[in-house]
Amino acid sequence: MAIASYSSAAFAGPAPKSVSAWEASRETDESDMVTTGVARGRDRLDSATSTSSIKENEINKLAPRSLDDLFRNIPGIRVEGGAGEGLNSYTVRGLPLVNGGAKYLQIQEDGLPVLEFGDLANMGPDVFVRADLNLGSVESIRGGSASTFASNAPGGVVNLISKTGDVEGGSVQLSAGVNYESNRVDFDYGSRLSDTWRFHIGGFYRQGDGPRETGYTSTRGGQVKFNVTKQFDGGYVRFYGKLLDDKFPGYMASPMSVTGTNDKPVYGKLPNFDAVTDTLMSRNITDVTMLDSSGNTVTNSAQSGYRVKAKSAGAEVQFSLGDWSFTERFRYSDMSGSANTLDPQIQVGAASVMLGYFVPGGSISYASGPNTGATINPVTVSGNGLVSLTTLGHINIRSLRNVTNDFRASRVWEMGGGDLTTTAGVYKSYQTIDREYYSAVIIQDIVGGGNSALINVRNAGGVYAFRNGLLAYTDAQNTRRMNVDYDVLAPYGSFNFHKGKVSIGGSIRYDRGKVTGSTAQASAAQVVDVDRNGLIDRAEGGSSVGLLQGIPYIAAGTSRPVNYRYDYVSYSAGINYRVADSFSLFARHSLGGRAGADALLFSPAISASSGALLNEKAGYDSVRQTEAGLKYRQNGISLNLTGFYATTRGTYLPTIPDYLGIKTPTLVSRSYRTYGAEFEGSVRRGAFSVTGSATLTGGEITAAETANLVGKTPRRQPTLIYTLTPQYDADRFTIGANLAGQTKSYTDDVNQLTMPGFATVGLFAQYRPVERLVLGANVSNLFDKTALTEVYSAAVPASGIATARTLYGRLVSVSGRFFF
């Protein structure tokens, strides 16, 4: 039973309804059919899987500002958000989240993966997906059964399903931030063209500063999606497409105060800078001269943030021949973009200390902003005496082209007094990663409100040591290029035998991948008069402390080949027992795999001369999972409880500080053990309803590159994550709250410094003064909690300053939506 079957049912939708968009917005969708991972639509109580669905109307009430806000409401999924529109991190049921992205969770759009791999460096799948009025529902499957539903998804799948025009009419919605700059317009419209043709189109456009203060318009762009469906006897054919062009800031870690002890740390804001609401992006930091990966002088704007584009076109066909049903799905996606990010990963500290280290007896002055040229007292700079050596990283995504095809055939056989459903199919995809990364290191003061400025450094003789705010024009360790293609072939098959109260099923998938292309990284250095003033300062390669002589670049002819193959088998088997109409029990055991992807490309696992895979175990990760649970549904009450146990072996790329405190991605091989329980439930009584979830997780590192990590709790893994959403939905108005939280966890695998737990409370309200008009208000993080998701320090730093990432502070927005 492949994800193809689930997608076809979900994306095809039922027969067109004779309701308007306004009427549909007031309906309560109580359907509980499983379309995820089964050959035919099946009641959740008859399926040995853990699935959930968030319907369109519930999504509109929650008004998520990005996918991380939305995914926090899916049971079992832990989200490390606050990074912006994309680049957030996701994991399932305690599976390790060592590096960013979604290593074990696949994000799909209409049943096909957005990207073949969910944890590509600096560019995750959520960068290319937006939640808008096109969204009909979000479905998820969690646990080991996902290992055979899709390639590279042993932990789970989250699928964003589009509307398909089965509801007549549409709407226009205007929304705006109240305490932050954001203005947005959304629209969607669906209709029948004839008795057998229907279509849907929708999209959005927005602009503003965004949820953190940057001092300039950092968010601008939108998307348009459309589809057209031809229904015929025994099936349908659908064509669809998407155009996305969006700019948004990528929020990296920000400096904050850390005092107290490792067990009871005290996290706080700095004078003139609050990591919750501020960012090091600034109106005073614009064009910065750098050297690209080939050593050419270029200028990049620090204000451009992420600019991504996607052009997608696809088709889906479902038809029947006799007792057989067939589904063919295809999509081509041309994705590209660029990004400039400010990351204080080098060092944050007292200006006087840094000045004494680099240029003893030197002086500093402003290099940008309204006070350009003015001399600065190192003790009082920024109003806190601090400066940041910040990496300005430039990512040039020439192509993330993805071509995917999935074909399957299914039949139900009558056998032994029961129904045997068999499915066989083949999945084929091509994923290109053509990317360049280079960076510079700037010196800036730490001031919030979008007012940070660059800093010049002179030596004791008054000669510029670092001019125009540049400490280094490039970074040897991170100057890299890659142009690699991943060719994935995965045949799969499944069966499910259902007789009476019992269903027994199994599935198998064989993934084979071929990886070809080339990589290159800095291998030479040159002295360059970048600012063309006739002098060579330290940043231009004249001399350096802790840096290479000269400016590093990739010399011509130094590319290395990539040419290797990998393969792995995934399987899953489960049993479901329908004890009664309202109650069932299930159990399942699975083994899934996940390819190593770009984390391997610059590692010793690949031969520098031939491109072959020297360590075959590094070619893919494995996840073995066992789960068992119960499901209950009756009289408006739904309860689902699942216990799980998983072992994971994999290759990861965590960020590890070196002896200078510089954080560098480092390839490691580790094994983990995870166990716990997942709960999901809902109660509906008339106009009142409440939904909630809780995931209790324990685990440890069972093998690592250093013995002292064995037995430790994985980094940033809380014992409990939970959600609770009560609401009252009357004829004229709807009010509700959304609580999401987690308990404390360790910042690092060494298990010293802790991050406190947190709970954020959101409020939502809708008022319908007249028919077809909805006025709405939404408040997230009502109590303005400091909700830490990452802290880049293994212990309380001696300086009392660390870099961290948090969820957004309190954000208030209002909206008006008109249906027609």
N, C-alpha and C positions, 0 to 999 in steps of 0.2 A: 504494500500500500504506500504509494509515493505521494510526495507533496503535490505532484501534478493533479492527482485525483481530487485532493482537497481544494486546490485552486480552481479547478474547472467548475466545481459545484458552487464555490463561494463567489467567484467572479462572474459566472454565468447568471446567477440569481434565479429566483422563481419567475413564474409567469408574470407579466406586467400587472400591476395593481391598478384598480380604478380609483385611485385617491390622488389628491393634489399634494404638492410639496408642503403646504400649510397643514393639511390634515395629517400627513405623515409625521410632521414635527411634533404633533400632540399624541402620537401613538406610543404605547409601551410595548416594546419588542420582547416578548417572553419566550421566544423560541430557544430551545436547548438542544438543537441538532448538532452533532459533531460532523463537520466537513473536513476536518484536519486529520490527515493520515489514515483515511479509510477509503475503500474503493467506491462505496456508496454512502450517501448521507445516513448517519446513524445517531440515535439518541445517545447523549452522553452517558446515560446509565447502562448502555450496552457496549461501551467502548473501554478498553483497558489502557486509556491514556489520560494525561492531565492536560486539559485544555481550558481556555478562558476566552471570552469575547467582550469587548467594550463597544456598544452600539453607538450609532451616529448621534442620537439625541443626548446621550450621556457625555460624549466627547464635547459637544457644543456647550453643555452646561459647565464642564470643567474648564473650558477655554484654555487649553495648554499653549504656552508660548513657544514651545519647541518639543521635539520628540522625547527628550529626557523628562520633561514634566508629565507627558502622557504615559511613558513606560513605567514611571514610578507607581502607577495604579494597576500594574499587571502582577498578579501573585507570583512569588518566587523569584522575581527579577530585581537585582540590586543595581541601582543606577548611581554612578558618580557623575553628577551633573555640574552645571555652572560654567561650562567651557564656552557656551555660546549656542548658536543655531545648530552646530555640529561639533564633532570631536569629543563628545562625551563617551563615557565607558559603561559597559553593560556586562553583567554576568548572571548565571542562573544557579540557584540552589547551592551557593557556596563554591562553585567551581572557581579555581584561582583566577584572580584578576591581577596578573603580575605586571603586564604592560597595558597600554591603553586600548581603546576600541572595544570590540566585541569578539573575542577570540573563539568562544564556544557557542555563541548565539548568532544566528543568521537573520538579518533584517531583509525582508522581502517587500516588494511592491507588486500587488496583484499576482502573487504566486511564484514569482521568479526573483532570484537574489539581485539586490541593487549592485553589489560587488561580490565577486566570488569569495573574497576573504574579508572578514569583518574588522581586522586589526591592522590594516596597512598603515605604515608610519605617516603621521601628519595628515591623513585623509581617510576618515572612516565613512561607512555607508550613510550615516545620518547626515553627512554634509550634502548629499544629493537628494534627500527626501524631505518634503514639507507636509505638515498636517494643515489642510484647509477644508473648504466646504465640499471638495470633491470626495472627501473621505466618508465611506459608508460604514465601515467598522474596522476594528483592529482585533485580529484573532491571534492566539498564541498557543503553542504546544510546548510543554516542558518535560524534561526527563529523557531517559534513554531511548524511548521510541523515536525521537527526532533523528537519531543516528542514521535511519534508513529513509527518512522523508526528504533529505536534501544532502548534498555534498557539503562537507566542512561545517556541519551543524550538530555535533553530538550532544550539545546541551539543550538546544531548543530553537524554535523558529518563531519570529513575530512577523505577521503579514499585515500590511496596510491595504485594505480592499477598497477599491473605488466604486462609486455609484455608476450605474449603467443605464440610466434613463427609464427605469421601471416605474418611476413616480413622475407624474406630469407637473411641469412648472419648475420654478426655481426661486432664488432669493438674491438680494444684495445686502451686504453687511458693511457698515462703517464702524471702525473701532479706533480708540485713541488711548494713550497712556495719560493718566492723571498726574502722577508724580514722577514721570519720566517721559522723554520725548520719543513718541512712536505714533505714527498715523498709518492706518491700513484700510484697504478696501478689498473685500472678498465678494465673489459672485459664483453662482452655479445655475445651470438650467438643463432640464431634461425633458424629452418629449417623444411621442410616437410620430414617425414619418408615414407609417401605413400600418396595416394589420400585422405585418411581420418585421418592420424596421423600426428601430428606436435609437436615440443618441443621448449623450450627456456631454456637457462642456462646463468647465469652471476654472477658477484660478484666483490669484490675488496679486496685489502690489502694495508695498509698504516702504516707508523711509522714516528715519529718525536717528537719534543718538544711540538707542538701545537701552538695555536694562542697567548698564553701568555708565558712569560719567566719563566720556572720552573728550568732550570739548568740541566735537565736530560731528557732522552727519556720517555716522559710521555704518549705518544699515540702509541699504537701498536695493530693491529688486523684487522679483516675483516669479510666478510660473503660470502656465496654461496647460491643462490636461483635457483630453477629449477621447471619446470612444463612440463607435457606431456598431450596432448589433443587428444581424439578420437571423431571425428565428425561423426554423423550418421543422417539418415533422422529424422527430428523432434527434434534434440537435440544434446547433447554432453556429454562426461564424462571427467573430468580432475583430475589428481593427481598432487600434488605439495608439495614442502618441502623447508625448510630453515635451514641453519646452521650459527649461529652467535657466534663469539668469539672475544670480543673487549675490549681493555683497553683504558681508556681516563681519563683525570683529571676532577674532579668536581669543578668548580670555585665558591666558596662561596663569601660572601661579603669581601671587602678589605677596609682598612682604607684610609681616605682622609681628607683633610682640609675643614672645613665648617665655614665660617665667615659671617659677614654682618647681615642682619635682616631676620626674617622668610619670609617676603614678597619678599625681594630681597637678597637671600643668594648668597654667592660667594663660589663655589666649586672649589677646586684645588688639585694639587698633593702635596705630602709631599717631603721634601728633601730626596733624595735617594730612593723614592718609588712613583710610579705612578699607581693608581688603574686601569687605562685603559689597561696598557700593562704588569703590574706585578701581582704577586700572592704571598701569603705567603708560598707556596710550595717551596722547596729548595733542592739543591744538598747536603746541610749540615745537613738536617733533614731526617734520614732514619728510622732505626728500633727503635721503642719505646716500652718499657715494660709497660704493662697495666694489669689490672685484668678484666677478662671477666664477663659476667652477673652472673656466678655461683661462682665467687670469686677465680678462678684459674689464676695463673700467665701465661700470654701469651705475645708474641712479635708480633707486627704488623708493617708493613712498611708504613711510611707516604707517600712514593712515589708510592704506588700501585694504588692510585686513585680508579676509578671504573673499575672492571673487571666483565663483564657480559657475559652470555652464553644463547643461545636459540636454541632449537631443535624443529622444527615445521613440522608437516605432516598433509595434509588435502586432501579432495576430494570434488568435486562439480559435480552434475549431473543435467542436465535439459532435460526433455523429455515431449512429448505430448501424450495424450490418447483422441482421439476424439477432442472435442472442449476445453478440459482442458489442461493446461500446469502446470508442476510440477517442483519444484526446491528443491533439497536436498543439503545442504552444511554442512560440518563437518571439524573441525580442532582440533588437539591436539598440545599444545605448552608446552614444558618443559623449563621453564625459571628460572635461578638462578644467583647468583653472590655475590660479596662482594664489599665493598667500605671503603676507609679511606679518610676522608675529614678534611681539616683545616679551621675552622670557628672562627674568632675573636669575638665571640658573648659574651664572658665574660666581657672583658674590654680592651680598648686601651687607653694608657695615658702616662704621664711622668714617666720615670723610678724612679726618685727620690721620687715622690709622692707614687707610689706603694711600693717602698722599705720602706718608712716611715710608711706605713699602716701595712704591714705584718711583717717586721723585722726592727723596729727602730734602727738606728745605724749600720745596717748591710752593707754588700758589695755584689757586683755581679761580676761574671766572665763568660767567654765563656765555654759552655759545649759541643760544637761541632764545626766543621769547622777548618780552618787552624790556628786559634788563640786559640784553646782549652787550657784552664787553665789560659789564660791571664786575669788580672784584668781589669774591665771596669769602666770608669768614668760615673756615671749615667746621668750626665748632657749632655754628648756628645755621648752616645751610639747611634748607628745606623746613626750617623750624624744628628739626629733630636731630640735626647733625649727621644725617645719613645720606649716602649716595648708593646707587646701584650700578654694578657692571652688568649690563643687560645684553643678552644675545638678540640681535635683530636677525631673525631667520627668514630666508626667502625660499619658498617652495614653488617651483615651476612645474606644474602638472601638464605636460604636453599631451598625454593621453592616458585615460583609464578606460579605454574602449572595452565593452563587455558584450559578447554575443552568446546567447543562450538558446538552446532548443531542448524541449522535453516531449517525448512521444510515449504514450502508453496505451495498452489495450487491457480490457477487463471483462470478465464474464461471471455471472452467478450460475452455479450448477446445483441442481437438486440432488442430494446425496444422503443416504442413510436417514431420511426423514428430516434433514436439515438443509441449510443453504451454505454452499461452499463458494466464496468469492475469491477469485484468483486475479491477479494483476501482474503484468510484465511490462517493462518499459526500458527506455534508454535515455540518459541525460548527457548532453554534450555542451561544453562551454569553452569559450576563449576569453581569457582575461589578459589585457595588456597593462603593464605598468611602465610608463615612459616618464621618468621624473628626474628633476635636478634639484639639489639642495646645496645652498651655500649660505654663509652668514657673516655678520660683522659683530663686533662687541662695542657698544656705546657706553658712555658715562652720563648718567642723568640723576637729577635730584629726585627725591621721593615726596611728591606733592600730589594730592588728589584733585578732583574737580576738573580733570583734563588740563592741568596747568603745569605739569612737569616740563623741565627744560634740560637741554644738553649742557655739558660742562667742558671747558677747556682746561688743560693742565700745562703749566710752565715749570721749568726747572729753576734752580736757585739763581741762575743768571738771567732769567726772564725769557728764555728761549722756549718755544712751544715743544713740549714733549709729546702731548696728545692734543691734536687740534680738531676743531669742529665736532667735538664730542666723541671722537673715534679712538677707542683704545686699541682695536685691531681691525684691519679691513677684511679679514676672513679668518676662518677657524679650520685648522688642518684636519682635526678629527672628524668633522661633520661635512666637509666639502665632498659631495658624492653625486654620481650620476648612475642611472640604471635604465635600461631598455630591455625588458624581459616579457616574454609571452608565456602564459600558463594554458596548456591544452588539457582539458579534463574530460574524460570519458567515464561514465558510470552506468552500467546496466543494473537493473534491480528487479526484484520480483517479490510477491507476497501472497499469502493466503489468509482467509478468515473463515472458520467454520462456526456457524451459529445454529444451535438446536435448542429449542426450549429456553431455559434460563442460562445456558452456558454458551460463551463465545471463546474460541481458542484461535489465536492468530500468530503468525510469524512472518518475518520479512528479512531480506538479505540484500546487500548492496555492495558492489565491487567498484572502488574508485581507482582509476589509473591516471596519473598525471605526467605530462612531459613539459619540462621547463627549459626554455632556450633563450639566449640573448647575451647581453654583456653588461658589465658594471665597471665603474672607475672611481677612484678616490684620489685625493691630493697626494702627489708623489714628488713634487718639486717646489721650489720657492724662488721668488724674485723680488728685487728691490724696485719699487715703483713710486714715482713722485705723483701720487694720486691727485693732490690738490694743485699741482702744477705751479708751485710757488718757488721752484728752484732749490728747495731744501728737502732733505730726507729726514723726517722725524722718526721717532721710535715705532709709531703705528705703521709707518710705510716700510718697515723692515730694516731700519738703520741699526737698531739694537733693541732687544726685548728682555723682559724679565718673565720667565715661565712660558715664553712663546718662541716659536722657531725664528731663526735668522731669515729675514725676508718674508714675503707674503706667500703662503702656500697656494698652489693651484694644481689642476690636473693637466699633466703634460700630454701632448699629442702622442698617440701610439701606445698608451699605457693601459688601455682597457683590458679587462679580463673576461674570458668567456664564461657563460653559464650553460651547462648542458647536462641535465640529469633527469632521471625518472623516479617516480615513487608509485607505490600501490598499497592499498589496504582494503580489508574486508570489514564491513559493518553488518551487524545482525541484531534482531530484536525478536523476542517471543513473549507473549502475554496471555493471560486468561482472565475472563470476566464472568462473574456469577451474579445474575439478576435475582437476588433473594426474594424481592417483592416488587410490585409496580413502582414503589417509591425508594427502593434501597438496593444497592449493588456493592459487590466487593471485587477488587481486581489486584493482580500482581504482574510484574514484568521484569525481565532481565535483558540487558542490552550491552553491546560493545560498539563504540563509534570511533571514528577517526577524524583528524583535522590536519590538513597539509601545513607544512612549515612556513610557506609563503616568503615574504620579503625579509623576515627576520633572519633568514639564513644567508642572504646574499653577500654580506661582507664579513662572514664568519669563517672560522677554520673548518667548518663542516663541508665547505666547497673547495675543491682544488683550484689553486690560483692559475695553474697551467692548462688544465683540461676542462674545468668547469664541472667535473664529475662530483657526485656526492660521496665524500669520504666517510661520513658517518651515516649509515642508512637509517639508523634509529631517529636521526634528526629530521628525516624527510617528512615525518608525520607524527602527530600526537595521538594518544589513545585515551579514551574515557570509558570505563566499565561501570555500569550503574545497575542497581537493583532497587525496585520501588514496589510498594504495596499500599493500598488505600481503600477507602470507602466513599460512597456517594449517596446522598439523600436529597430527595426533592418532593415536596408535597405542600399543598395549600399555601403557596407563596413563600415557602421556606426552602432554601437550597444550601446544602452543606457538603463540602468536599475536604477530605483529609488524606494526605499522602505522606508516608514515611519513605525516606530514601537513603541510600548508601552508595558512594561513588569513589573510585580510585582513578587517579589521573597521572599519566606520564607525558611529559612534554618538554619542548625547548622554548625558552622565553627570552625576552629582551628587556629586563628591568633597568631602570635608571639607577646607577650606583655611583655615589660620590667617590672621587679619588682622594689622594692625600692633600690636594689643594682645596678640596671641597667642590671641585668642578664635577657636575653630574653628567655621566656618560652612559649611553645605552650599552649594556654588556650582555653577551649571549651566555645563558646558563641552561643546564639540564636538571630538572627536578621532578619529583613525584609527590603526590598529595593524596590524602584520605579525607573525605567529606561525608558527613552524615547529618540527619536532621528530619524535620517534619514541616510540611506545608499545609496551611489551612486557608480555605476560601469559603465565604458564606454570604448569604443575602436573605433579607426578610422584607416582605412587602405586605402592608396592611392598608388598603385603600390608598389615600393620597400620600401616606408616609412609607418610606423605604430606607433601608440601611444596608450597605454592602461593606465588606471588610476582608482583609487577608492578613496572615502572619506567617513568617517563615523563620523557624528556629534552626540554626545551623551550628555545627561544631566541626572541627577539622584540625589537621596538622600536616606539616611537611614531613614526608617519610624518607626522602632522599634528596640531597642537595650537593652543590659544588664544594661547600664547606661543612664539616661535621657539626659545627655549633648551631646550624640552622635546623637540624633534624629534631623533630618533636615540637618545634615552634608553631604557633598559630599563624596562618598566612596573613600578610599585611592587609590592613583595611577591611578585614572581615568581621562584621559585627555578629553577635550571637543571635540577635533578633532584628528583623525588619518587619514593618507593619503599616497597614493603611486602614482608614475608617471613613466612610462617606455616608452620613445621614442626610436626608433631604425630605422636603414636603412639597408636593407638586399639586397645586390646586388649579382651578380653571383659569384664573387671572394671573396667578403668580407662582413662582418656584423659588424656594430658598434652600440653601444647603451649605454644608461644610465639608472640607476634604483634609483629613489628617494623615500625614505620612512621616514616618520616623524610623530611627534605628538606634541600637544601643552602642556603647563605646567600642573601640577597636584599637589595634596597634598601628602606628604610622609605618612601621617597617617590619621585615621578617625577623629582626633580632629581638622583637618583643620588649622594648624598653619604653619609649614614649607613647602615650596613649592619646587618641582623639576622643573627645567627649561625644556621647550620644546626643541626638537632637530629635525634635519633632517640629515640623512646620505645619501651620494651620492655614488653610485657604477658605475663603468664603465666596459663594456665588449666588446670584439672584437674577431672576428674569421677571419682567412685568409685561403683560399683554393688555394694554389699555383698550385696543380695538382689534378686530380680526385682522390677521396677516401682518401685524406689527409687534415686534419683540424688542423691548429695551432691556439691556443687561448690564451687570456690574460684576467685576471679579477682583478679588484681593488674594494675592499669594504671599505666603510668609507673613501673616497678619501681625505677629508679635516681633517681627524683625530679628529673628534668631540668627546667631552666627552658626551656620550649619556647615561644618568642615567636612569635605570629602577627601582631601589629600593634604598631607603635610610632608614637605621634603626635608625631613630631618629625623634621624634615628634616635636622638636624645635631645633634651633641652639644651640648646646651643649656649656656649659660654657668652656669646655676644648678646643673648636675649632676643635675637632676631632670626626668624625663619621665613621661608616662602611657603605659601599654602594656597589651596583653591577652596572656595566656598560656594554654596548655593547663593542665589540672589537674595537681596534683602526684600523688604516690603515693596510690592509693586501693585498699583491700583490701575485698573483700566475700565472703560465703559464702552458700550456698543449699542448700535441700533440696527435691527435687521428687518427688512421688508420682503414679504413673500408675494409672488405673483404667479 
